[in-house]
Amino acid sequence: MDALDGNAIAGLLHNVFSSEMTTATGTCATCGSASVVGELMVYLQAPGTVVRCPVCGNIMMVFVRRKGMTCVDLTGLAHMAA
């Protein structure tokens, strides 16, 4: 599976957060590194959309569409600031 950058989910992020999020900074809960969301590694071919830390590979965000609703798991994200 080839990774895309965080810009690949700009529309999804806007739908979930109602804001432009690719320029927000996300901090990995595992290694503590901070990256602009547009620089995170995105996998669209997984069950759902998986977003990983570019430093340690930790899963930071998962988005799954179910019954017309987008479910979001942000447990791998320590902090996000716009």
N, C-alpha and C positions, 0 to 999 in steps of 0.2 A: 504494500500500500504506500503510495506516495503522499507525503504531507504537503498541505497548502499553507499559506500564511493566514493570519487572523482576518485579513481583509476579505477572505472567501465567505465569511459568515457575517458580514456587515449588515445585510438585510435581516437575518435571523436575530442578531443582537438588537437591532432597532425595534423589531417586533416585540421582543421580550422586555427590553428596558425602556422603550419609548424615547431613546436618545442615541446619538452617535457615540458608539463605544469603542471603535477601533483605535482611538487615540487615548483611551483611558489606560492607566497603569494597573496591572494585576501583579500581586505578589504571591509566589508559590508557597503553599503551606508546608511543603517538604524541605526545600532547600533555601527558602527565603529570598530568592532572586526576584527582582522586579523587572517586568518587561511590559512594553506597550502591547496591548491586545493584538494589534496588527502584526506583531512579530511572533506570536505564539504559533505552535504547530497544530494544524487542524486536519483531522481525518474524517472525511465525509462518507467513506465506505463502511464504517463500523456500524454496529447496531445503534443508530442514532448518530449524532455528531459529537466527536470526542476532541477536546482541546487539551494539548499537553504543553508542559514547560519546555522551552528550548534548551535549558541548561541541564536539568536532571531527568526529563522525560515523564515526570509525574503527571497524572491526569488532573487537570485543574477544573475543567468544566465538562459536563455532558448534557446534551440537549436531545430529548426524545419526543417525537410527535405521537400522541395516542388519543384516539377518539376526538380529533379536532382540537386538542389542547397540547401546548408545548410544555413538557415537564423538564425542569432544570435542576441539575445537581452541581452545586458549587463548593462541595466539601474540600476539594483540593486547592481552593483559593483562600489564602489567608486574609487578603485585603484587595479591594479595587477602588481606585480613586480617579475621577474624571479630570 
